[in-house]
Amino acid sequence: MVHFTPRSVPSRRVGALCVSALALLIAVPTTTGASAAPIPGAALLHDMGAPATASADGPVWSPVATGFASVPTAEHPDGTTGGAAGETVVVRDADALAASAASEGPLTILVAGEINVGDGGMITVTDDKTIAGTASGGEIVDGGLFVNHASNVIIRNLTFRDSFIAGDWDGKSPENDNDGIRIDTSDHVWIDHNEFARIGDGQLDIRKDSTAVTASWNYFHDHNKTLGVGWTSNLVTTLTLHHNRFSNVHQRNGSIDNVAYGHAYNNWLSGVSSYGMNSRGGSTMLVESSVFEHARQPLLVADTARLHQRDNIFTDVWQSTSAETGPTFEATEFYDYSADPVEDVVDLLTRFSGTTKTASREQIDKQVTVAQDGSGDYLSLHAAVGAASRADHAVEIVVEAGVYREVVSVWPGAEGLTIRGATGDPADVVITYDKMPALTVHADGVTLDDLTIENSTGAEYAFVDSGEGTALDDVTIIGEQLKGDPR
């Protein structure tokens, strides 16, 4: 396993490129088996259709790894390069992807179109691989990628979606270990410009002493357990989280357990119903120039962990905004970076997080259906409400009969939302949870029709309404309700 100590010489990572220079680089076409491009990764940018855009931190679509994934070692003198030294193949189905990802030697694998893995299956990725979506888009549906005891892996420009199992919002059923990306006991891994939505278990799990990992410019949304790090008692993991967007998420954003050095900068957390970033175990964290809005417990520090925060923005947040144990470390001891001004973060991540195909505004009809049998547009009410909060128009959500055990939050941005039971009988559509309120309204002008809302244990409020002008028509509330801001 790789262990890092602060450097005594400048990083070997290529510094920021100006926009015009990057535009010239990405114009280089891919030539399978040909000599390397002027800067490793430039040909891949062309294949992905990456725009030539830069921020204060460098290219938005960097040709080379950033953060801890960029740190050179004897085995990887150029940091993480993935499959750049090998040929390039294009895959269009799960069998071809699995065979290529498991092959020996360096290889760049371009995913073209939608690949349905099925049953939440995890495809194993071996050493020296780059897996990326093409310019026309690449999606991994009902499955994920498993980087297991591997070194030097890059995953970019892919959408991971819809391995969610209806009725299992907590991800606790025995058949549900459906992650988007799982990284176990691996080093030099770069997860960049991906989108994660409606996954069964963890959207991104970094586990069991994985190190030299960077997750950058990803878009995580509409999920319970977003980004977990740890599953070890050792302190060897090095991790950078930068320019990631989290929207309508519940917990683990991320949960940082026993990380030797963790650096989070220029992230945007919006709509967090349980907690945001949590430094725990023996972790050492630096969190800077990030935006936390509409978030419960945006920053936590627990156990013997350490956390230093600076230059962050907190808007409409409650509980644990002052998590701080004092100075920890400077990331420039390991690699170069230039954090974007925090006031630019929301605009940058609205425009550029996720894949080249991620829309800045949610594409959602004015009326959508939630049904646990798969006959609707969404399997969970939580996901539908999250999409509605990012739409540029009011949405009506029609909920088919069933028991929906999940935490539903109607965030600002969902003004004018209607949630309506499909049958007209409130007993047929039950929104329930035990540890937290089942439904909380933060937006104005919300209408709830023909529903039952309950807290199954009585330990929490069933329904919390802090919006203005909320209308309830034929709604049954089992448990306590609270009108007003509970914070």
C-alpha positions as CSV (number, residue, x, y, z in Angstrom):
1,M,0.0,0.0,0.0
2,V,1.2,3.5,-0.9
3,H,2.0,5.8,2.0
4,F,2.4,9.6,1.5
5,T,4.5,12.1,3.3
6,P,4.6,15.8,2.6
7,R,6.8,16.6,-0.4
8,S,9.9,18.6,-0.3
9,V,10.0,19.4,-4.0
10,P,7.4,20.9,-6.3
11,S,4.6,18.7,-7.6
12,R,5.1,17.1,-11.0
13,R,1.5,17.7,-11.9
14,V,1.0,19.9,-14.9
15,G,-0.2,23.3,-13.8
16,A,-3.2,25.3,-15.0
17,L,-3.5,25.7,-18.8
18,C,-5.0,28.8,-20.4
19,V,-8.2,28.3,-22.3
20,S,-6.7,28.8,-25.7
21,A,-3.9,26.3,-25.1
22,L,-6.4,23.7,-23.8
23,A,-8.5,24.2,-26.9
24,L,-5.5,23.3,-29.1
25,L,-4.8,20.2,-27.0
26,I,-8.3,18.7,-27.2
27,A,-8.3,19.2,-31.0
28,V,-5.9,16.3,-31.2
29,P,-7.8,13.2,-32.5
30,T,-7.5,9.8,-30.8
31,T,-5.1,7.5,-32.6
32,T,-5.2,4.0,-31.2
33,G,-1.7,2.7,-30.5
34,A,-0.1,6.0,-31.6
35,S,2.4,8.0,-29.7
36,A,1.3,9.9,-26.7
37,A,-0.5,13.2,-27.1
38,P,1.4,16.4,-26.2
39,I,-0.1,16.2,-22.7
40,P,-1.4,12.8,-21.5
41,G,-5.1,12.8,-21.5
42,A,-5.6,15.4,-24.2
43,A,-6.9,12.9,-26.8
44,L,-9.3,11.6,-24.2
45,L,-10.8,15.1,-23.8
46,H,-11.5,15.1,-27.5
47,D,-13.1,11.7,-27.3
48,M,-15.3,12.8,-24.5
49,G,-16.3,16.1,-26.2
50,A,-15.0,18.0,-23.2
51,P,-15.3,21.8,-23.5
52,A,-12.2,24.0,-23.3
53,T,-13.1,25.9,-20.1
54,A,-10.9,27.0,-17.3
55,S,-11.4,28.4,-13.8
56,A,-8.9,29.8,-11.3
57,D,-8.0,26.2,-10.4
58,G,-7.1,25.3,-14.0
59,P,-9.0,23.5,-16.7
60,V,-12.5,22.4,-15.7
61,W,-11.8,19.3,-17.8
62,S,-8.2,18.7,-16.8
63,P,-6.1,16.5,-19.1
64,V,-4.2,15.1,-16.1
65,A,-5.2,13.9,-12.6
66,T,-5.7,16.5,-9.8
67,G,-5.4,16.4,-6.1
68,F,-4.0,13.3,-4.3
69,A,-4.5,11.2,-7.4
70,S,-1.9,13.4,-9.1
71,V,0.9,12.7,-6.5
72,P,3.8,10.8,-8.1
73,T,5.3,7.7,-6.6
74,A,8.1,5.3,-7.7
75,E,5.4,3.1,-9.3
76,H,3.5,6.0,-10.8
77,P,6.0,8.8,-11.6
78,D,3.3,10.8,-13.4
79,G,0.6,10.2,-10.9
80,T,-2.6,8.6,-12.0
81,T,-2.6,8.1,-15.8
82,G,-5.1,5.2,-16.2
83,G,-4.9,3.5,-19.5
84,A,-3.1,6.3,-21.4
85,A,-0.2,4.0,-22.2
86,G,-2.4,1.5,-24.1
87,E,-4.8,1.3,-26.9
88,T,-8.4,2.6,-27.0
89,V,-11.5,0.5,-27.4
90,V,-15.2,1.3,-27.6
91,V,-17.8,-0.8,-25.8
92,R,-21.6,-0.8,-26.1
93,D,-22.8,-3.6,-23.9
94,A,-22.1,-5.0,-20.4
95,D,-20.2,-8.1,-21.6
96,A,-17.7,-6.1,-23.6
97,L,-17.3,-3.6,-20.8
98,A,-16.6,-6.4,-18.3
99,A,-14.1,-8.1,-20.5
100,S,-12.2,-4.9,-21.3
101,A,-12.2,-3.7,-17.7
102,A,-10.8,-7.1,-16.5
103,S,-8.1,-7.4,-19.2
104,E,-4.4,-7.2,-18.5
105,G,-2.3,-4.1,-19.4
106,P,-3.2,-0.4,-19.9
107,L,-6.4,0.3,-21.8
108,T,-8.7,3.2,-22.4
109,I,-12.4,2.0,-22.6
110,L,-14.9,4.4,-24.1
111,V,-18.5,3.7,-23.2
112,A,-20.9,4.5,-26.0
113,G,-24.6,4.9,-25.1
114,E,-26.5,3.1,-22.3
115,I,-25.1,-0.1,-20.9
116,N,-27.6,-1.9,-18.7
117,V,-25.7,-4.2,-16.3
118,G,-28.7,-5.6,-14.6
119,D,-29.5,-6.5,-11.0
120,G,-27.2,-3.9,-9.6
121,G,-24.2,-6.0,-10.8
122,M,-20.7,-4.6,-10.2
123,I,-18.1,-4.9,-13.0
124,T,-14.5,-5.4,-11.8
125,V,-11.9,-2.9,-13.0
126,T,-8.2,-3.9,-12.9
127,D,-4.9,-2.0,-13.0
128,D,-4.1,0.7,-15.6
129,K,-7.6,1.4,-16.9
130,T,-9.4,4.5,-18.1
131,I,-13.2,4.1,-18.5
132,A,-15.0,7.2,-19.9
133,G,-18.1,8.1,-21.7
134,T,-17.9,9.2,-25.3
135,A,-18.9,12.6,-26.6
136,S,-22.4,11.3,-27.3
137,G,-22.7,10.1,-23.7
138,G,-22.1,7.0,-21.7
139,E,-24.3,5.5,-19.0
140,I,-24.0,2.6,-16.6
141,V,-27.6,1.6,-15.7
142,D,-28.7,-0.8,-12.9
143,G,-25.1,-1.6,-12.0
144,G,-21.7,-0.1,-11.2
145,L,-17.9,-0.4,-11.3
146,F,-15.8,-2.1,-8.7
147,V,-12.1,-1.0,-8.4
148,N,-10.8,-3.9,-6.3
149,H,-7.2,-4.2,-5.3
150,A,-6.3,-2.1,-8.4
151,S,-3.8,0.7,-9.1
152,N,-3.9,3.5,-11.6
153,V,-7.6,3.8,-12.6
154,I,-9.5,6.7,-14.1
155,I,-13.3,6.9,-14.4
156,R,-14.7,10.0,-16.2
157,N,-17.8,11.3,-18.0
158,L,-20.2,8.5,-17.1
159,T,-23.7,8.6,-15.7
160,F,-24.4,5.9,-13.0
161,R,-28.1,5.6,-12.4
162,D,-31.1,3.5,-11.5
163,S,-29.9,0.6,-9.4
164,F,-32.4,1.7,-6.7
165,I,-34.6,-1.1,-5.3
166,A,-38.2,0.1,-4.8
167,G,-39.1,0.3,-1.1
168,D,-35.5,0.0,0.1
169,W,-34.5,3.7,0.4
170,D,-32.2,2.8,3.3
171,G,-30.3,0.2,1.2
172,K,-30.6,-2.4,3.9
173,S,-32.1,-5.4,2.1
174,P,-29.8,-8.4,1.7
175,E,-29.9,-8.2,-2.1
176,N,-29.0,-4.5,-2.2
177,D,-25.3,-3.9,-2.3
178,N,-25.8,-1.8,-5.4
179,D,-23.1,0.9,-5.5
180,G,-22.3,3.3,-8.3
181,I,-18.5,3.1,-7.9
182,R,-16.9,1.0,-5.1
183,I,-13.1,1.3,-4.5
184,D,-11.5,-1.3,-2.2
185,T,-7.8,-1.4,-1.2
186,S,-6.7,0.5,-4.4
187,D,-4.4,3.4,-5.1
188,H,-4.2,6.2,-7.6
189,V,-7.8,6.4,-8.6
190,W,-9.4,9.5,-10.2
191,I,-13.2,9.8,-10.3
192,D,-14.0,12.9,-12.4
193,H,-17.0,14.5,-14.1
194,N,-19.5,11.7,-13.4
195,E,-23.2,11.9,-12.5
196,F,-24.8,9.6,-9.9
197,A,-28.5,9.3,-9.4
198,R,-31.0,6.9,-7.8
199,I,-28.4,4.2,-6.8
200,G,-29.3,1.3,-4.6
201,D,-26.7,1.6,-1.8
202,G,-23.7,4.0,-2.0
203,Q,-23.2,6.3,-4.9
204,L,-19.4,6.4,-4.4
205,D,-17.7,4.2,-1.7
206,I,-14.0,4.5,-1.0
207,R,-13.0,1.7,1.3
208,K,-10.5,-0.5,3.0
209,D,-7.2,1.5,2.8
210,S,-7.7,2.9,-0.7
211,T,-5.4,5.9,-1.1
212,A,-4.3,8.6,-3.6
213,V,-7.9,9.1,-4.6
214,T,-9.5,12.2,-6.1
215,A,-13.2,12.7,-6.7
216,S,-13.7,15.9,-8.7
217,W,-16.5,17.7,-10.7
218,N,-19.0,14.9,-9.9
219,Y,-22.7,15.5,-9.5
220,F,-24.4,13.5,-6.8
221,H,-28.2,13.8,-6.4
222,D,-31.4,12.3,-5.2
223,H,-30.0,9.7,-2.8
224,N,-29.7,8.5,0.8
225,K,-26.1,7.4,1.3
226,T,-23.9,9.4,-1.1
227,L,-20.2,9.2,-0.5
228,G,-18.7,6.9,2.2
229,V,-15.0,6.6,3.0
230,G,-13.4,4.2,5.5
231,W,-14.3,0.6,6.4
232,T,-10.8,0.4,8.0
233,S,-9.1,1.0,11.3
234,N,-5.9,2.0,9.5
235,L,-4.9,5.6,8.8
236,V,-3.4,5.5,5.3
237,T,-6.1,7.0,3.0
238,T,-5.4,10.2,1.2
239,L,-8.3,11.8,-0.5
240,T,-9.2,15.0,-2.4
241,L,-12.8,16.1,-2.9
242,H,-13.1,19.1,-5.1
243,H,-15.8,20.8,-7.3
244,N,-18.4,18.2,-6.5
245,R,-22.1,19.0,-6.4
246,F,-24.5,17.4,-3.9
247,S,-28.2,18.0,-4.4
248,N,-31.2,16.5,-2.5
249,V,-29.1,14.1,-0.5
250,H,-29.5,12.6,3.0
251,Q,-26.2,11.4,4.6
252,R,-22.5,10.7,3.9
253,N,-21.7,13.8,1.9
254,G,-19.1,12.5,2.6
255,S,-18.6,10.4,5.7
256,I,-14.9,10.6,6.1
257,D,-13.7,7.9,8.5
258,N,-10.0,7.2,9.3
259,V,-8.6,9.3,6.5
260,A,-4.9,10.3,7.0
261,Y,-5.2,13.4,4.9
262,G,-8.5,14.6,3.5
263,H,-8.9,17.8,1.5
264,A,-12.3,19.1,0.4
265,Y,-12.5,22.4,-1.6
266,N,-15.0,24.1,-3.9
267,N,-17.8,21.7,-3.2
268,W,-21.5,22.6,-3.2
269,L,-23.9,20.9,-0.8
270,S,-27.6,21.9,-1.3
271,G,-30.5,20.1,0.2
272,V,-29.1,17.9,2.9
273,S,-31.6,16.3,5.2
274,S,-29.3,14.4,7.7
275,Y,-25.7,15.6,7.6
276,G,-23.1,17.0,5.2
277,M,-19.4,16.3,5.6
278,N,-18.4,14.4,8.7
279,S,-14.8,14.0,9.8
280,R,-14.7,11.0,12.1
281,G,-12.5,8.2,13.5
282,G,-9.0,9.4,13.3
283,S,-9.4,11.6,10.2
284,T,-7.6,14.8,9.5
285,M,-9.6,17.1,7.2
286,L,-9.2,20.5,5.6
287,V,-12.5,21.9,4.2
288,E,-12.4,25.2,2.3
289,S,-14.1,27.5,-0.2
290,S,-17.2,25.4,-0.2
291,V,-20.9,26.3,-0.2
292,F,-23.4,24.7,2.2
293,E,-27.1,25.7,1.8
294,H,-30.4,24.3,2.9
295,A,-28.5,21.8,5.0
296,R,-28.8,20.1,8.3
297,Q,-25.5,19.6,10.2
298,P,-23.4,20.7,7.2
299,L,-20.1,20.0,9.0
300,L,-19.4,17.5,11.7
301,V,-16.3,16.4,13.6
302,A,-16.5,13.3,15.9
303,D,-14.3,10.9,17.8
304,T,-10.6,11.9,17.7
305,A,-10.9,13.4,14.2
306,R,-9.6,16.8,13.4
307,L,-11.2,19.3,11.0
308,H,-10.1,22.8,9.9
309,Q,-12.5,24.9,7.9
310,R,-12.0,28.3,6.1
311,D,-13.6,30.5,3.6
312,N,-16.9,28.5,3.4
313,I,-20.4,29.9,2.9
314,F,-23.3,28.7,5.0
315,T,-26.8,29.7,3.9
316,D,-30.0,28.5,5.5
317,V,-28.3,25.8,7.5
318,W,-28.9,24.5,11.0
319,Q,-26.9,22.6,13.6
320,S,-23.1,22.1,13.6
321,T,-21.9,24.9,11.4
322,S,-18.9,25.6,13.7
323,A,-17.2,22.2,13.6
324,E,-13.5,23.2,14.1
325,T,-10.6,21.7,15.9
326,G,-7.9,24.0,14.7
327,P,-5.3,24.0,11.8
328,T,-4.7,20.5,10.4
329,F,-2.5,20.5,7.2
330,E,-1.9,22.4,4.0
331,A,-2.7,20.5,0.8
332,T,0.1,22.3,-1.0
333,E,2.5,20.1,1.1
334,F,1.4,17.4,-1.3
335,Y,0.2,18.9,-4.6
336,D,-0.6,22.2,-6.3
337,Y,-4.0,23.7,-6.5
338,S,-5.7,27.1,-6.5
339,A,-9.2,27.1,-5.0
340,D,-11.8,29.0,-6.9
341,P,-13.3,32.0,-5.1
342,V,-16.2,30.6,-3.0
343,E,-18.6,33.1,-4.5
344,D,-18.1,31.5,-7.9
345,V,-18.7,27.9,-6.8
346,V,-22.5,27.6,-7.3
347,D,-22.3,29.0,-10.9
348,L,-19.3,26.8,-11.8
349,L,-20.9,23.6,-10.5
350,T,-24.3,24.4,-12.0
351,R,-22.7,24.8,-15.4
352,F,-19.9,22.2,-15.3
353,S,-20.4,19.4,-12.7
354,G,-21.3,16.0,-14.0
355,T,-20.8,14.8,-17.6
356,T,-20.7,16.6,-20.9
357,K,-24.4,15.7,-21.2
358,T,-25.6,16.8,-17.7
359,A,-28.2,19.5,-18.0
360,S,-27.8,22.5,-15.8
361,R,-31.6,22.5,-15.2
362,E,-33.6,19.3,-14.5
363,Q,-35.5,17.9,-17.4
364,I,-38.8,17.0,-15.8
365,D,-42.4,17.2,-17.1
366,K,-45.0,19.3,-15.4
367,Q,-46.7,16.1,-14.2
368,V,-44.8,12.9,-13.2
369,T,-45.7,9.7,-11.5
370,V,-44.1,7.8,-8.7
371,A,-44.8,4.0,-8.6
372,Q,-43.0,1.3,-6.8
373,D,-43.9,-1.3,-9.5
374,G,-41.8,0.5,-12.1
375,S,-44.8,1.8,-14.1
376,G,-44.1,5.5,-13.3
377,D,-41.4,8.0,-13.9
378,Y,-39.7,7.4,-10.5
379,L,-39.5,4.6,-8.0
380,S,-39.2,6.9,-5.0
381,L,-40.9,10.1,-3.9
382,H,-37.6,11.4,-2.6
383,A,-36.1,11.3,-6.1
384,A,-39.1,12.9,-7.7
385,V,-39.3,15.8,-5.3
386,G,-35.5,16.4,-5.7
387,A,-35.9,16.7,-9.5
388,A,-38.9,19.0,-9.0
389,S,-36.8,21.3,-6.8
390,R,-34.3,21.8,-9.6
391,A,-36.9,22.4,-12.3
392,D,-37.7,25.8,-13.7
393,H,-41.5,25.3,-13.5
394,A,-44.0,24.0,-10.9
395,V,-44.4,20.2,-10.9
396,E,-47.3,17.9,-9.9
397,I,-46.2,14.5,-8.5
398,V,-48.9,11.8,-8.7
399,V,-48.0,9.0,-6.2
400,E,-49.4,5.5,-6.8
401,A,-50.6,3.3,-4.0
402,G,-47.9,2.0,-1.6
403,V,-46.0,2.5,1.5
404,Y,-43.0,4.9,0.9
405,R,-40.5,4.5,3.7
406,E,-38.2,7.4,3.0
407,V,-37.3,10.9,4.2
408,V,-38.8,13.4,1.8
409,S,-37.8,17.1,1.9
410,V,-39.3,19.7,-0.3
411,W,-36.4,22.1,-0.8
412,P,-36.5,25.8,-1.8
413,G,-36.8,25.8,-5.6
414,A,-39.9,23.6,-5.5
415,E,-42.3,26.4,-5.1
416,G,-45.8,25.5,-6.4
417,L,-45.2,21.8,-6.0
418,T,-48.2,19.5,-5.7
419,I,-47.9,15.9,-4.2
420,R,-51.1,14.0,-4.8
421,G,-52.1,10.5,-4.0
422,A,-53.3,8.8,-7.2
423,T,-56.4,7.0,-5.8
424,G,-58.0,9.8,-3.9
425,D,-57.9,7.8,-0.7
426,P,-55.2,8.9,1.8
427,A,-55.0,5.4,3.3
428,D,-53.6,4.1,0.0
429,V,-50.4,6.3,-0.1
430,V,-48.4,6.3,3.1
431,I,-45.2,8.3,3.5
432,T,-43.5,7.0,6.6
433,Y,-40.2,7.0,8.5
434,D,-39.0,6.4,12.0
435,K,-35.8,8.3,12.9
436,M,-36.7,11.6,11.2
437,P,-39.8,13.4,10.0
438,A,-41.2,11.6,7.0
439,L,-42.0,14.8,5.1
440,T,-40.6,18.3,5.6
441,V,-41.7,21.3,3.5
442,H,-39.2,24.1,3.1
443,A,-40.6,25.7,-0.1
444,D,-43.6,28.0,-0.4
445,G,-46.9,27.3,-2.1
446,V,-46.8,23.5,-1.7
447,T,-50.0,21.5,-2.0
448,L,-50.5,18.0,-0.5
449,D,-53.5,16.0,-1.4
450,D,-54.8,12.5,-0.5
451,L,-51.8,11.3,1.5
452,T,-51.0,9.7,4.8
453,I,-47.9,11.1,6.6
454,E,-46.6,9.2,9.6
455,N,-43.7,8.8,12.0
456,S,-43.8,5.1,12.7
457,T,-42.3,5.2,16.2
458,G,-43.5,8.6,17.5
459,A,-39.8,9.5,18.2
460,E,-40.0,12.4,15.7
461,Y,-42.5,14.7,14.1
462,A,-44.3,13.1,11.3
463,F,-44.7,16.3,9.3
464,V,-42.8,19.6,9.5
465,D,-43.9,22.6,7.6
466,S,-41.7,25.7,7.5
467,G,-43.0,27.0,4.1
468,E,-45.5,29.7,3.5
469,G,-48.9,28.9,2.0
470,T,-48.8,25.1,2.4
471,A,-52.2,23.6,1.6
472,L,-53.4,20.2,2.8
473,D,-56.4,18.5,1.4
474,D,-57.6,15.2,2.7
475,V,-54.2,14.5,4.4
476,T,-54.0,12.1,7.4
477,I,-51.1,12.8,9.8
478,I,-50.2,10.0,12.2
479,G,-47.9,11.5,14.8
480,E,-47.0,15.0,15.8
481,Q,-46.7,17.9,13.3
482,L,-44.8,21.1,13.5
483,K,-45.8,24.3,11.8
484,G,-42.9,26.8,11.5
485,D,-39.1,26.7,11.3
486,P,-37.8,24.0,13.7
487,R,-34.3,25.3,13.6
